[in-house]
Amino acid sequence: MLLFIGMGVLIIGLTLWNWHYDVRPRLENEAESNARVLAASHARAIESQFQNISGNTDISIIHNAINKMLLINDPNTGETLYQGIALEVDYDVFPAAYDMVNISVGVTDCSECITSENPIFIHKTGELAAILKVYANPVFYRRLVSDIVDNLALMFGGVTVVLVLAWLTSNRLLHNLRERERSLVIEIADRKSAEERLHQIAAYDQLTNLPNRYLLQADFARKLEETARSKKMLATLFFDLDHFKEINDMHGHETGDALLKEAAARVSDVTRNYDLLARFGGDEFVMIMSNVENRSDVIYVAEKIIASFKPTFSLPNADVQVTTSIGISIYPEDGDDPSELLKNADLAMYRAKADGRNGYQFFNAEMNLELQYSQWVETNLREALNNNRLELHFQPQVNLDNNNVESCEALIRWPQDEGEKVSPADFIRIAERTGLINDISSWVLEEACRHVIQWTEEGYETVRVDINLSSRDFAEKGVLYSFLPTMRRKNLKPSQIGIEITENILLESTEQVIKALSVLHNAGVHISIDDFGTGFSSLSYLKHLPLSGIKIDQSFVHEAPSNKDDLIIIQAITLVGHGFGLDVVAEGVETEWHESLCKGVGCNTMQGIYVSKPLPADRFAKKFLQKS
């Protein structure tokens, strides 16, 4: 814009300079030249009159000619060409008798006139007779100047209009550009903010602001490459909060979230600048330590993490004490890719929990064998489930008052081709960790119903069959919620199939799960707590939960005849159970002594190898069921 205005000003300046120093002087010269030529022609006409003057000649004709010159007009404009004429006569060349005087006609003192002096001679003698001064009106000059000035004014006006329009246009354009630039800046800022926000959402955990699993995977691979080049070690620390779910359920999710944020902040304070701390999911965290020289460096950090959990967590709704368990895998000896290192560290963490929690554990070859065994079990267990190669065995539960078999527990077995059996404790634990337990529980419910129906068809009087449910069966669409629809589909009464659950499941249960259990209890389903006394026992759920009975864990029954403490526990559990109107079942009854002891403390029912070991369905029916 400034360049354009500058060019316009330069054009105007050059035009004015050219007018002043070139055009106007040429116009003035041309006007004077034309005026002199015209005046000279009229002077020659008057000069001719002087040639005829004699002693008695009337010279009025000269006066008339001079006067007529003032009447000569411009044919284009009609303006008078002369404003004044002066005739100065030299009387010496004339006889004294002549009446010749100086003549001055019109305006002879105008400053604008073009003045020309024209000598008049006597041809006969060659003497100067007079000088005719003509004061020409500069109409021609004025007309040219006026036209040029008008054109210049028009040009200047046009240039000014163009400059003004250019200024307005450019100003508008600049305004629009500024607005667009401002809009673009805002848009870019918003887009950048949105991109940063999307990146924050995509790569960082929104609760703790730590990198999430996505960013962990990306940075993990990069750190492995750097470690491989440096020929050093890399440590993967996998840890979570011990008993976090119990705290979450007891104090609410808001308190649980606050605990996770505070725990993340504490661990961040002990993290080295070049290490990566990420939230893996739930209450699980992962730390990647690069540039590790030896294991003592890892132990030092692990102990600092554990120590950071010692102070009480002061949360909005509660003050809680929490510990953490840490599993550690080392690159390259424990794996050379992120997934393998994370898996091994996770396995080591579960070993740390099994060893009592609030500690750390390095991954070792034994865990690797355990992992391989776990993978083998998972693969073959899935195949056995799909090919219906699992079996249900049934162990009777005998009423201590009348010795009648009133119920039985369905126990799953997995026969192998060689006749050996994989321990249910092993494959159930692995099934729970892999999520296969949901399919197994569904199969157990279907199979238990099938056997009850089959016994009825064979003419036996059936007894209640109790099945065990896992904590995963309490999830949405689990067996807990498909129980009654399955019973209706099989045309069985809800009282014919019972449910056994553990204390830990009750502690982890939500209000929705408790409502579902209440629906089952009200429909007539027998619900009992298995292995009572081994978990985090709380008398409060005996009061509020829809229970039908409790089963004393066999660890108490086994040592009760010789261990006073175990006997006291059995007596206390029986007393509490009866106080709440619950049936009390003693598990692990192996001898007559056990039977007498359990009957003496008031147990209602016993179960164990003293009565019978678990039997296949056909043998159980023949031995313990009566024909109708």
N, C-alpha and C positions, 0 to 999 in steps of 0.2 A: 504493500500500500504506500509506504513512504517513498519507494522508488518511483512508483507511478506519479505521485504528486510532484516529486522532484523533477521528473521529465517534463511535466506540464509547465511548471514554473520556468524551467530552462527554455522551453519553446517560446513562452511569452517574453522572457528576457531577451532572447536572440531576435525576436520579431521587433521589439522596441528599439533595440540597438541598431538593427538594420534600417528601421524607419528614420531614426535620428541621424545616422551617419551616412546613409546612402540614398534612400528613397526621397526623403524631404529635400536634401540639397539638389538632387536632379530635377525634382518638380519645380523648385524655385528657379533654377537655371532655364528650364524649358519655358516657364511662364514669362520670365524676363525677356527671353529671346523672342517669343511670340509677340510680346507687347512692343518691343523695340522695332520689330519688322513691321508691325501694323502702324506704329507711330511714324516710322520712316516713310512709309508709303503715303500717309496723309501729309507729312512734311514736304514731300516732293510735289504734292498737288498744290500746296500753298506757295511753294517756291516758284511754281510756274506762274503764279499770279504776280509775284514780285518782278518777273522779267518784263512785264508789260507796263510797269509803272513809269509815267512820264511826269513832266513838271506839273501838268494840270490834271493828272489822272485821279479819278475818285478811288480811293483805296478802301471804300466800304465793303467792296467785294471780299477783301481779305478778312475784314471783321466778320462778315457773314460766314465765310468758310470755317473760320475758327469756331464761331458759335455753333455751326452745324455739327462740328466734331463731337460736341457734347450729346448730340442726339443719336449718335451711332450706337446701336444695341446689339447684344449677343443674340443671334438667331435661335439658339437653343433654349436660353433662359429668359430672353427679353430684357436682361439687365443692361444698363448703360455701360459701354466699354471704357468711357473716360469720365473721370470725376473733375478734372481741371486741365486747363491749357494756359500756358503763359508765353507771350512773345516779347522778347527783348530785342529792340531795333537799334542798329548802329546808325545814327543820323548823319554821320560823316559821309556816308556814301550817297546820301540823297541831298537834293537841293533843299535849302531851308524853307522853301515855300511849301514843301509837301507837308500835308497834315498827317503825319505818322507819329503815332504815340505807342508807348508800351501797352500791351493788352494782357490782362489777367482775368480769365474767365473760369468760373467754377471754383472748386476746392483745390488749392495749391499748397496746402500745408498738411495734407494727410500722411500719416506715417505708414499706412498699409499700402499706399499706391506704389506702382512700379513706375519709377521716374526715368524718362529718357530725354536726352538733349539732342536735338536735331539741327545742325547748322543749315542755314539758307544762304545760298550764294547768288550773286549777280553774274550771270553767265558771260555777259559781254566783257566785264572787267575782271571777273573772278574774285571780286571782293566779297567778304562776309557781310551780308546785309542784316542778318538777324539770327537769333537762336530760338527755336521753337521747343519749349519744354512741355512735354506731355505727361500728365499724371494719370496713368492707366488704372482702371478699376481691375483688381486681380480676380475677376470672376472665374476665369479658366482654371487658375491655380486653386482657387477656393473649391471649385467643383471637384477637381481631382483629389484635393486634400479631403474634402467632405466624403467623397466616395470611398477613398482608402480608409479614412477614419471609421466610416460606417462599417466597412468590411472588417477592419481590425476590431472594431467594437463587437461586431457580430461573431468574429472569430474568437475574440476573448470571451465573449458571452458563452459561445459554444464550448470553448475549452473549460470555462468556469463551470458550466452546466455538467460537462462530461466529468470534470474533476469532482464536483459535488456528488453527481450520481455515482461516480467511481468510489468516492469516499463513503457515501451511504451504503453502496453495494458491498464494498470491502468491509466496512464497519459491521454491516449485517452479517456478512460472511464470517468475519472474525468472531463476531458474537456467537454465530451458530457453531463455528469451529470450537470456540471456548466452551460453549454449552455441551457440544458433542464430546469435546475432550474431557470436560468435567464429568459428563455422563459415562464416558468410557472409563475414566479413572474410578468412578464409583462402581461401575459395572465390573471392572477388572478387580477392584478391591473386594466386591461382593463375591465374585466368582472365586477369587483366591481364598477368601474366607470360607466359602462353601467347599472348595477343594480341600482346604486345611481341615475343615470340619469333617468332611467325608473321610479324609485320611485318618483323622483322629478316631472316627467311629470304626473305620475298617481295620486300623492297626493297633488301637489302644483300648484297653478295658475302660468302660465309662464309669465304673465305680471306683477303682483304685488308681486310674490314670497310668497303670503299668502297661507295657506292651502285651498284646493278647497273643493267642495261639498262632494267628496268621503271621504277625510280625516275628514271633519267636522262630517259626519255621524258616523264614527268609534269612534272619540274622544268624540262626544256628548254622545253616549251610555255609555262610560266608566265614564265620568264625572257625569252622572246621577246615576250610581251605587255608586260612591264615595259619592255623596251628600246624597243618601238614607241612607248610613251607618252613615254619620256624623250628620244626623237629621237637616241639615241646608237647606237653600234655594238655588235655582239655577235660574239665570235670563238669558233669551234669548232676545238679542237686535237685531232686524231686521231693517236695514236702507238702504236707497239708496240716490242718489244725485238728488235733485230737478231740474227738467227741463234739465236733462242731455242730452236727445236726441236733444233738440233744440241747445245746445252748440255743440254737436257732428256734427250735420248737418251744422251748420253755419261755424264752423272752421275746420271741417275735422276730420277723424277718428284718424289721428296721434295726433292731439291735444286732442281728447277725451281719447286716451290711456294714454297720458302724465298726464291728469287730474286724471284718475283713479289711476295711480301710486303714484302721489303726495298725493291724498286723503288717500290712503292706508297707506302711510308713516306717515301722520299726526295722523291718528287714532291709528296706532301702537305705537306712542310716548305716548299716554295717556292710553294704555292698561296695566293692571297689569300683572306681570310676569306669574301668574298661570291662567290667563284667555286665552281663545282661540278666535282669530280673523281670520275669513275666508272670502274669496270671494265666494259668493253664485252663482253668475252669472250676466253677464252684469254689471250694476252699483250697484248691490245689495250686501250688506255685512252682515255678521252675527257675533255677539260677544256672547260668552258663558261665563257668570260670575259665577264661583262656589264659595263655602264657603261664601255665602251672609248671613249676620246677619239680615238685615232689608232693607226695600225699599229705605231708604235714601242713602244707599251705591250705589244702582243702579242709583238713581237720580243724584248723584254726578258725576258718570261716564258718564251718558247720557249728562249732561250739559257740561262736558269737551269735549265730541265729537262734540257737536254743536258749542262750542266756538272755536274748532280747525279749523272750516270752515270759521271763520270770516275774517282772513287775505286773501287778494287777491291771487289767484293762478297765479303765473307768469309762463306761459307755453311758449314753443318755438315760437308759432305763435300768441299768444294772451294773454292778462291778463284778467281773468274772475273771477267773484264773484259767488260762489255757496253756497247753503245751503243744509241741510240734514234733513230728517224726520225719526224719530225713533219710532218703535213699540216694546213694551216690554211685554213678558209673563213670569210668575213666576211658577217654580216648587215648590211644587206639586199642588198648587191650580188651575193653568190654564192648567194642563195636566201632564201626567206622562211618555210620550214617545217623542222622538225627533220630529217626524212628526207633532204631535198635537201641541207641543210648538212652532215649526216654523210656522205652519199655523196660530196660534193665534197671534203670534208676527207680522206676515205679515198683518193680518187683522187690528191689532192695528196701524201699520204704515200707512195704507190707511186712518184710522180715523185721524191720525196726519196730513196727507196731506189735508184731507177735512177740518180740522180746521185751515188751513192757512199755512201749511208747516213750516219748520225751528223750529221744536219742537219735543216733544216726547209724547207718549200716552201709558198708561198701558192698557192691555187687561182687559175687565170687562164682567160681566154677560150679559149686554145689547148687546155687540158685539157677545157674544155666541149665543144669540137669533137670532141676525142678520145672523150669520153664519148658524144656523140651517135653518132659512128661505131661505137663499141663496142656501143651499143644496137641500131643498125641491123644490125650483123654478127650479134649474138646472135639477133635476131628472124628474119632471113632465113636464117641458118645452121640454125636449128631447123626452119624450113620446108623447106629443101633436104634435110635429113636425113630428115624425114618423107616427102618426095616422092621420095626416092632420086635426088637430083640431084647427089650427090657422086660422085667417081670415084677409082679407084686407078690410079696409074701405077707402073711398075716400072723400077728402075735396076739394071743388071747389076753383079755383083761378080766380077771376073776373077782367076783364079789366076795369079800372076806366074811360076810355074814352067812351066805348060803352056798358058797363055792360054785355058783353058776357063772358061766361065761356070758356076760351081758353086752360086751363090746370087744372090739379088736382094733389094733393099729396096723394100717397098711404101710409096709416098708418096701422101698424100691430096691431091686437087685439087678445087677448087670452081669449075666453069665458070659464067660469067654469061651472061645472054641476049645481051649485045652481043659475046660472044666473049672478053671480058677474064676474068682470073682474079684472085680475091682472094688475096693472099699467104698461104700456109699459116702462116707465122710469126705473122701478125696474127690469123687466126681461131682457131688453136690456142691462142694466149695468152688470147684472150677466152673460148674454150670452157673452158679450165682454171679461169678466174676465176669463171665462172658455173655450173660443174658439168656443163655439157653434154658435157664431154670423155668422161665414162663411156659415154654413148650412142654417141658417135663411135667410141671404141675398140672397143666391141662390134660396131658396124657394120663396122669395118676387119677384125676377126677373121673375121666371117662372110663378108665379101666376098673376103678373101684365100683362104679355104677354097673358096669357090665357083669362083674362077678356077683354082685348082689342080685341082679336080675337072673343070672344063670343059676345061683343057689335056689332061688324061688322056683324057677322052672324045674329044677331037679327035685323039688319037694322038701327042701330044708326050711326050717324056721330061721330066718336071718337075724343077725345082730347088727348093732350099729358099727359102721366102719369109720374110723378116724383117719384123716389124711393130714399130712404136715404141709403148711404153707410157708413160703419164703417171703422175705420183706419185699422182694420184687413183684410178688403176686398181689401186693397191695397198691401197685401203681394203676393208673387209669387203664381200663380194658383188661386188667389182670383177672386171674381166676376168682378173686374175691367178688368181682362184680358180675361174673358169668355163672356163679354158683347156682342161684335159684333158677335162672332160665334153663340150665343144664338138667336140674332135677325135674323140672316140668316136662322137658323134652323126653326124659327117660321114664316118665310116669312113676317117679319115686317120691316118697315123702321126704321133706327136709330133715326129719329126725333120723333118717336112715344113714346119713353121711355126716360125720362130725368133723370139726376143724381143730387142729392143734397149732398154736402159735407160740413164739418165744417172747420173753420179757422185752428183749431189745426191740422187737417189732412194735410192741405197744408204746415204748418210749419214742419211737420214730413216727408213730401214727399221727396223722392230721385229723382235724375235726371231721373232714369228709369220710375218712376211713372209719372213724368211730361210729359215725351215722350208719355206714354200710354194715358194720358188725352188729349194730342194734337191729337193723332190718332182718338180718339172718337169725339173730337170737329170738326175735319176736315171731319169726316164722317157724321156730322149733328146732333150729340147728344147734347142736351141742358144741360149745366153744370152750376150749380148755387151754391153760398155759402150760407149755411143755418145759421141762428142765427148770422148774421153779427154784429160785434161790441161788442160781449161778450167775444171773445177770445183774442189772442195776435195779434190784428189787425196790418197789415202792408200794406201800399199802394203799396209796391213794387210788391207784387204778383198780384195785380190787373193789373199791367202793363205788367207783363211777362207771367202770366198763361193763359191758354186757357179757359176763362170764358164767360158765356152767360148772367148771371144775378146774383144779390145779393138779399138776403131776410133780411129785417130789423127785428131784434129780437122783439118779442112781448112785452118784458119788457120795451122797449122804447116807443112803441106805446100805451101801456096801460095807462101810466102816462102822456103822451104828452099833452093832453088837459089841465092839471092842473100843469104841471111841465115844466117850461121854458127850463131847461137844456135838458130834454129829447126831447123837440121840436127842439132845436138847433141841437142835435145829428141827429135826423131824417132828418132835412134839409141838414146837412153836408153830410150824407151818400148818400142821393138822388143826391145831386150836384156832388159828386165824382163819383157815379155810372154812371150817364149820361155822365159825362166827359170822361169816358172810354168806352162809347157806350154800357153800360150794362142795362138790364131791372132791375127795382127796384120793389121788391114785399114787401108789408107791411103785417107782420103777426100779429095775435091777434086783428084784427078789430072786436070789439064787439058791437059798437053802431054807429048810424048815425053820431054822432060827430066825432068819429074816422075816418069814411069814408070821411067826408068833410075835416078833417085835412090832411089826407094822399093825397087826391086829390089836396088839396091846395098847398102842398109842392112839388108836381110833381111826386109822385109815379105812376108807370105804372099799378100795379096790387095789389089787396088786397085779403087777406085770413083770415078767422076767422068765429066765430059763428054768426056774424051779417049776413053773407051770408048763412052759413049752418054749422052745426057740421059734422064731418066725418060720412058718410053713407055707408051701405053695397052696394055691386056692383049693385044689381038689383034696389035698391031705388035711387041710384045716377043716374043711366042711365035714369030711368023714369022721374026724376025731372030736370035733367040738360042737358041731351043729346037730340039732335034732330034727328028725323027720316030722313033717306036719301030721 
